[in-house]
């Protein structure tokens, strides 16, 4: 272990994003402990890049408090990511969404590493050959062995590990469109099922923004989408007690349900009757825009329904 001093280390944003953020109270407590007792735990680094200890590094460099570093040897970034995921999964205060993501991300990385060697052996998996234990220096597991190993470690079925792997890929894809939304999902501030995460990850950035607006305002009263795809708040009218009808929570949904068959009928009729080869570009463009608008709204409605 190197001597205690203030090191100038690098921060890899991908590595940092894999580490669940501390709550304000947790961060404040960590800072108080470091000020009082110094930085007792070493920061784990790969070369000159932090792989564990980002919060301690920020506090120590800001307050000019020396710290230890501990070098950890990795052969690739994928190994670093797998290690970070496994290390963070040891924390007790992570949300269930974060736990699923970290398990899935670890599985995807180790599966990728294992695919580089058809023998399916690595430093975490031992295979008996001719009565002896054969060790390989790098992680080399097949898809099945990776899911089996990680499943045993976290007491989960192999199929669940693979499902978490798909969830992690969808989360990563969605993070490119809206990192703030993903952060709120992983911390549990916004709850979206795994199935709906996969659907949302396949949508355009406009659709993601629409759904996010719906989720952030689900307790508000909305009536429609405008042409710019912003939600228009319902106009408030003064209503007396005598004017108020008997409350029916299903009324709006029932009314909407009755109109859907007419939409389907109109679309099917157009498909069977219209000669698209003879229609103008302007007409087709307007129809395309209208259908996209409908698609965005339908996706937002489906997500709302399936979350209940």
Secondary structure by P-SEA (a helix, b strand, c coil): ccccccccccccaaaaaabbbbcaaaaaaaaaaaaaccccbbbbbccccccccaaaaaaaaaacccbbbbbbbbccaaaaaaaaaaaaaacccccaaaaaaaaaaaaaaaaaaaacccccccccbbbbcccbbbbbccccccaaaaaaaaaaaacccaaaaaaaaaaaaaaaaaaaacaaaaaaaaaccccccaaaaaaaaaccaaaaaaaaaaaaccccccccccccccccccbbbbbccccccccccaaaaaaaaaaaaaaaaaaaaaaaccccccccaaaaaaaaaaaaaaaaaaaaaaaaaaac
